[in-house]
Amino acid sequence: MMNRYNSTFKAKPGKRMATRAPLKCRRPMKRSSKPMKSRGKPRPGSFRDLENTLDALVRKVLHREQKVCFTDGRPGTESDPLEVSHLFGRAMRPTRFDVFPGGNNSLQHRTCNQRHNSNKSIYRNAFIERYGQAAYDELERRAHQRGQTFDYIQLHQMIEQRQAMLK
């Protein structure tokens, strides 16, 4: 029987194996210490550019309307500023750009947001306490809708709506 490296292949009795070169030793991939390349600046007017613009507008609207942390009720400080937190992640497109009370986004301290990322129940319980279980269930249903995406025109409409909220 021919030597094969990194293989458990065995010839069946009575069968003759074709002569092939032995398999080369496989090595695990090495992890690079280099950070991943960024995707760069999006092309103006592209879908990704519109989403980035909308994310920035959501941030501005929330900072204008909310002055305290959603979970602990304290205002932000220089050492622990308020940042946008998502009850359901940004990958959940139907609720990614919510700015209305009882929506997916609110402001939290950086430390509260990091705590929420490792323990989802903190933010969820605060949301249910403030808006009720029915509102949470409706938001969860909206967040997990299959196939719900925004087209180019809808993103433009949301941008105009968020800009009007800032005036």
C-alpha contacts under 8 A as a table, 3 or more apart, distances in Angstrom:
res1	aa1	res2	aa2	distance
1	M	10	K	7.91
1	M	11	A	7.26
1	M	17	M	7.97
2	M	22	P	7.78
3	N	22	P	6.63
4	R	7	S	5.97
4	R	9	F	7.78
4	R	22	P	5.13
4	R	23	L	5.76
5	Y	22	P	6.60
5	Y	23	L	5.41
5	Y	24	K	6.28
5	Y	25	C	5.82
6	N	23	L	7.28
6	N	24	K	7.79
6	N	25	C	6.14
6	N	26	R	7.02
7	S	23	L	7.89
11	A	15	K	6.74
11	A	16	R	7.42
11	A	17	M	6.54
12	K	15	K	5.54
32	S	35	P	7.76
39	R	42	P	7.87
42	P	46	S	6.81
42	P	48	R	6.23
42	P	49	D	5.46
43	R	46	S	5.50
43	R	48	R	7.96
43	R	49	D	6.58
44	P	49	D	6.01
45	G	49	D	5.88
45	G	50	L	6.43
46	S	49	D	5.06
46	S	50	L	6.32
47	F	50	L	5.18
47	F	51	E	6.35
47	F	152	Y	6.71
48	R	51	E	5.05
48	R	52	N	6.17
49	D	52	N	5.10
49	D	53	T	6.15
50	L	53	T	5.04
50	L	54	L	6.09
50	L	155	L	6.69
50	L	156	H	7.41
50	L	159	I	8.00
51	E	54	L	4.99
51	E	55	D	6.08
51	E	155	L	7.35
52	N	55	D	5.02
52	N	56	A	6.28
53	T	56	A	5.16
53	T	57	L	6.27
53	T	159	I	7.56
54	L	57	L	5.00
54	L	58	V	6.09
54	L	97	F	7.18
54	L	155	L	7.72
54	L	158	M	7.48
54	L	159	I	5.75
54	L	162	R	7.84
55	D	58	V	5.12
55	D	59	R	6.25
55	D	97	F	6.86
56	A	59	R	5.07
56	A	60	K	6.32
57	L	60	K	5.03
57	L	61	V	6.09
57	L	159	I	7.42
57	L	162	R	6.25
57	L	163	Q	7.02
58	V	61	V	5.15
58	V	62	L	6.09
58	V	97	F	6.39
58	V	98	D	7.59
58	V	99	V	6.34
58	V	162	R	7.03
59	R	62	L	5.33
59	R	63	H	6.18
59	R	83	E	7.89
59	R	84	V	6.39
60	K	63	H	5.19
60	K	64	R	6.14
60	K	166	L	7.77
61	V	64	R	5.11
61	V	65	E	6.21
61	V	99	V	7.12
61	V	162	R	7.17
61	V	165	M	7.01
61	V	166	L	6.29
62	L	65	E	5.17
62	L	66	Q	5.66
62	L	84	V	7.60
62	L	99	V	6.50
62	L	106	S	6.72
62	L	107	L	6.89
63	H	66	Q	5.47
63	H	67	K	6.60
63	H	107	L	7.43
64	R	67	K	7.39
64	R	166	L	7.93
66	Q	106	S	7.81
66	Q	107	L	6.94
67	K	75	P	5.99
67	K	76	G	7.57
68	V	73	G	5.27
68	V	74	R	5.14
68	V	75	P	4.18
68	V	76	G	6.48
68	V	82	L	7.61
68	V	107	L	7.18
68	V	108	Q	7.48
69	C	72	D	5.68
69	C	73	G	4.80
69	C	74	R	5.48
69	C	75	P	6.08
69	C	76	G	7.07
69	C	82	L	6.69
69	C	107	L	5.56
69	C	108	Q	4.35
69	C	109	H	5.82
70	F	73	G	5.82
70	F	106	S	6.49
70	F	107	L	5.90
70	F	108	Q	5.53
70	F	126	A	7.64
71	T	108	Q	6.79
71	T	112	C	7.34
71	T	122	I	7.65
71	T	123	Y	6.46
71	T	126	A	5.93
75	P	82	L	7.65
76	G	80	D	6.01
76	G	81	P	4.61
76	G	82	L	5.07
76	G	109	H	6.31
77	T	80	D	4.99
77	T	81	P	5.04
77	T	82	L	7.64
78	E	81	P	5.57
80	D	109	H	5.84
80	D	110	R	5.78
80	D	111	T	6.91
81	P	109	H	5.55
81	P	110	R	6.08
82	L	107	L	5.72
82	L	108	Q	5.12
82	L	109	H	4.38
82	L	110	R	6.13
83	E	107	L	5.26
83	E	108	Q	5.52
83	E	109	H	6.12
83	E	110	R	6.18
83	E	113	N	7.86
84	V	105	N	6.47
84	V	106	S	5.67
84	V	107	L	4.65
84	V	108	Q	6.39
85	S	105	N	5.64
85	S	106	S	5.52
85	S	107	L	5.71
85	S	108	Q	6.10
85	S	113	N	6.24
86	H	89	G	5.49
86	H	90	R	6.80
86	H	96	R	7.58
86	H	104	N	5.61
86	H	105	N	4.74
86	H	106	S	6.80
87	L	104	N	5.35
87	L	105	N	6.49
87	L	123	Y	6.82
87	L	124	R	7.01
88	F	92	M	6.59
88	F	95	T	7.59
88	F	96	R	7.98
88	F	104	N	6.45
88	F	140	E	7.69
88	F	143	A	6.87
89	G	92	M	5.74
89	G	96	R	7.31
90	R	93	R	6.53
90	R	95	T	7.75
90	R	96	R	5.10
91	A	96	R	7.24
92	M	95	T	6.04
92	M	96	R	6.02
92	M	143	A	5.48
92	M	144	H	6.74
93	R	96	R	5.05
93	R	97	F	7.83
93	R	143	A	7.14
93	R	148	Q	7.15
93	R	149	T	6.20
93	R	150	F	7.73
94	P	97	F	7.65
94	P	142	R	6.43
94	P	143	A	5.59
94	P	144	H	7.96
94	P	145	Q	7.41
94	P	148	Q	6.24
94	P	149	T	6.64
94	P	150	F	7.82
95	T	98	D	5.52
95	T	103	G	7.42
95	T	104	N	5.82
95	T	139	L	7.79
95	T	142	R	6.93
95	T	143	A	5.45
96	R	104	N	6.98
96	R	105	N	7.53
97	F	104	N	7.85
97	F	105	N	7.44
98	D	103	G	5.29
98	D	104	N	5.61
98	D	105	N	5.82
99	V	103	G	6.18
99	V	104	N	7.49
99	V	105	N	6.11
99	V	106	S	7.50
100	F	103	G	5.31
102	G	127	F	7.84
102	G	131	Y	6.36
102	G	135	A	7.02
103	G	106	S	7.76
103	G	139	L	7.06
104	N	139	L	7.11
108	Q	112	C	5.96
108	Q	113	N	5.78
109	H	112	C	5.06
109	H	113	N	6.07
110	R	113	N	5.10
110	R	114	Q	6.21
111	T	114	Q	5.10
111	T	115	R	6.14
112	C	115	R	5.00
112	C	116	H	6.04
113	N	116	H	4.91
113	N	117	N	6.21
114	Q	117	N	5.08
114	Q	118	S	6.75
115	R	118	S	5.45
115	R	119	N	6.04
116	H	119	N	4.90
116	H	120	K	5.12
116	H	121	S	7.43
116	H	122	I	6.06
116	H	123	Y	6.02
117	N	120	K	6.12
119	N	122	I	6.29
120	K	123	Y	5.98
120	K	124	R	6.32
121	S	124	R	4.89
121	S	125	N	5.72
122	I	125	N	5.42
122	I	126	A	6.34
123	Y	126	A	5.13
123	Y	127	F	6.13
124	R	127	F	5.10
124	R	128	I	6.18
125	N	128	I	5.10
125	N	129	E	6.01
126	A	129	E	5.08
126	A	130	R	6.21
127	F	130	R	5.21
127	F	131	Y	5.92
127	F	132	G	7.24
127	F	136	Y	7.18
128	I	131	Y	5.32
128	I	132	G	4.42
128	I	133	Q	5.25
128	I	135	A	7.55
128	I	136	Y	6.22
129	E	132	G	5.78
129	E	133	Q	7.97
131	Y	135	A	6.01
131	Y	136	Y	7.41
132	G	135	A	5.56
132	G	136	Y	6.56
133	Q	136	Y	5.07
133	Q	137	D	6.14
134	A	137	D	5.11
134	A	138	E	6.19
135	A	138	E	5.14
135	A	139	L	6.15
136	Y	139	L	5.10
136	Y	140	E	6.07
137	D	140	E	5.06
137	D	141	R	6.11
138	E	141	R	5.06
138	E	142	R	6.20
139	L	142	R	5.08
139	L	143	A	6.03
140	E	143	A	5.02
140	E	144	H	6.22
141	R	144	H	5.43
141	R	145	Q	6.33
142	R	145	Q	5.44
145	Q	148	Q	5.92
150	F	154	Q	5.81
150	F	155	L	6.41
151	D	154	Q	5.40
151	D	155	L	6.41
152	Y	155	L	5.29
152	Y	156	H	6.43
153	I	156	H	5.08
153	I	157	Q	6.23
154	Q	157	Q	4.99
154	Q	158	M	6.19
155	L	158	M	5.10
155	L	159	I	6.17
156	H	159	I	5.06
156	H	160	E	6.29
157	Q	160	E	5.16
157	Q	161	Q	6.16
158	M	161	Q	4.94
158	M	162	R	6.10
159	I	162	R	5.23
159	I	163	Q	6.10
160	E	163	Q	5.10
160	E	164	A	6.17
161	Q	164	A	5.13
161	Q	165	M	6.42
162	R	165	M	5.01
162	R	166	L	6.61
163	Q	166	L	5.22
163	Q	167	K	6.81
164	A	167	K	5.33
